Amino acid sequence: MQYHPDKPIIAGNWKMNGLRGSKIEIEKLVNFLGNNNQNSNVIIFPPYTLISDFVNIAVSSDLFIGSQDCHQVNRGAYTGSISPEMIKDLGCNFVILGHSEVRNTKDESSILISKKAEATHKNNLTSIICVGEDAKSRMQGKQLDYVSNQLLKSIPTSANINNTVIAYEPIWAIGTGKSAHLEDIEIMHKHIISFLNDSKIFDNNPPNVIYGGSVNADNSRDILSIDNVNGALVGGASLDSDEFIKIIQSI
Ligand code: PEP
């Protein structure tokens, strides 16, 4: 199965949640996707420990499995790290890079994220590169500059519409139950698209730009109908397949 950049994306980031028994959620999801025509690319990002089990369940289905992060080189003395080659070898197609929880806890720079993205592209993986301002920048009205700066430094020249997706995730909206206002999402996505259009990398053919930050079954229809919002990156609400399916159906 191949990623279709012309279709929107509904992605579920499980973060550090899920045990082997959670595969029942993936079985339900695969079953749903098998019985319904897919007008979106549906991806689940489980913790590393469950990737293999989930790939086995999702094989020959319409569900993609991805990794929540990866290292910037393929092999070597990097204890505790997982390489893009290993992720590809497991059967993943996608990798999240630069999630704010990783940027912040590991003090990860945009330059490093760009190196990781380049490594994923070399391994035929599509990277979902996350950007998004913190609460202070939003309060100071500096959110557009903040995100431009992240985009400028996080996207390698190897990026194209097939191997790259941008996720706009305002940090203050992640895991708080308080999604960004619809107008603010619209303004930021318009800004990101025009930034990507201006950048030589995408040559006026920008990749999908998706929104993340407290998306759930109640607000997804409104968020997904905003101009230039080509999908959603869903955290908490993706853990329960019934709720996640409602989000898929709202597109
Ligand atoms: C996320 O993990 O990327 C996310 C957006 O989380 P939540 O939906 O829980 O805010």
Residues whose N, C-alpha, C, O or C-beta is under 5 A from the ligand:
A	BS01	PEP	N13 A173 I174 G175 T176 G212 G213 S214 V215 L233 V234 G235 G236
